[in-house]
Amino acid sequence: MNISGIITEYNPMHMGHIYHLAETKKICKSDAVICVMSGNFVQRGEPALIDKWSRASAALSSGVDIVIELPVVYSLSSAEFFAYGAVSLLNSIGNVSSLCFGSETGDIKDIYSIAKILTYEPDEYKTLLKSNLKSGLSFPSSRTRALNSYLQNSNTNLKSKLCSDIISSPNNILAVEYCKSLIKLNSSIAPQTIKRQGNDYNDLRLKGTLSASAIRKALKSKNNISMFETNVPRAIFKILNENIDNLTYMDSIFNFIKYKILLDKNSLKKLPDVSEGIENKIYNSIIESYDMDSLINSIKNKRYTYSRISRILTQYFIGFDCYNTAELRKLPCPYARILGFTENGKKVLKLLKASSSIPLITKVKNYDFDALSLDLKATKAYSLINKKVHPLDDYYKKIIIA
């Protein structure tokens, strides 16, 4: 059985995702597709618009065969750890022959070439990176400059302009990180990429094939939901329509975070991405702030991007400060939490039970992992800002069979 893996967030699922799924099946000649999906919190450092069970159900209705939750310790991390968690999960369950992802470039050779440089880090590149970081640049900017300078003096066929374009685009960045993880894990999974269709990831225009960012922004602005009917799968449109007054946004967590920080600002230091005294800036800024956007914009600088600060605040809301998440996210994903499957997925699960080197979890009460404990906390936190989710839904919700 030819099984392909995809890594998604579906926040929310839209027609670009449907194209990705169809092309994955076509290019990889897939008999089945396993989707590793972020849970109730996503990589840009926000709560998901819709809960993980509703998004998993829509994915299964739209052609995915199995949905596995990406633990929040990875989903709420930088692109590097997000990718590593998801790829290590697919690698550990066995029987996955290909990993297919979208990218702006659509060229797997260029993506893989860059991934090799960033994985093996030649001495010249490493020196350039350290120099850029010392100058106060953020890690993404430092890496781009170091890679461009390195390529100008190397024998590789990659051009620095091309390279700069690749690692400055969001889907390309993730694509490179997926390949880096495959290399690090010495995985037999073959990477494939599909050129992204429709509007850019950060394009907020309400025309053409809408990006997830544009859909979220329009929904938050209370635009007429009927305008999205042709831009999202039928299953997602139905869920959005039913939950229009219960969609979850970043602003919802502001007061919880403000109270927690005012009680004990030093606990911020326990978060994996907090350094250089940024906790003091967060504390001083939150006293004067009254919403999340003004808070983040008052803190961000060359070193701390909007997304990084957003992740720090959301990690704090969930309770990352109670765990050694800096170490947890460096480890391969220790389990595969199954959210749902189709009839075809049921056949795949039988194969995975024999091949997987990690537990396939269908009932959370039977296992004790720090990463899983953090997932349970994440649902409890999400229930505070989405009244349709119960704090104990990880125990109460049945696995979805589509």
Buried (B, 14 or more C-beta within 10 A) or exposed (E): EEBBBBBBBBBBBBBBBBBBBEBBBEBBEBBBBBBBBBBBBBBBBBBBBBBBBBBBBBBBBBBBBBBBBBBBBBBBBBBBBBBBBBBBBBBBBBBBBBBBBBBBBBBBEBBBBBBBBBBEEEEEBEEBBEBBBEEEBBBBBBBBBBBBBBBEEBEBEBEBEBBBBBBEBBBBBBBBBBBBBBBBBEBEBBBBBBEBBBBBBEBBEBEEBBBBBBBBBBBEEEEEBEEBEEBBBEBBBBBBEEBEEBBBBBBBBBEBBBEBBEEEBEBBEBBBBBEEEBBEBBBEBBEEBEEBEBBBEBBBEEBBBBBBBBBBBBBBBBBBBEBEBBEBBEBBBBBBBBBBBBEBBEBBBEBBEEEBEBBBBBEBEEEEBBBBBBBBBBBBBBBBBBEBBBBEBBEEBEBBEB
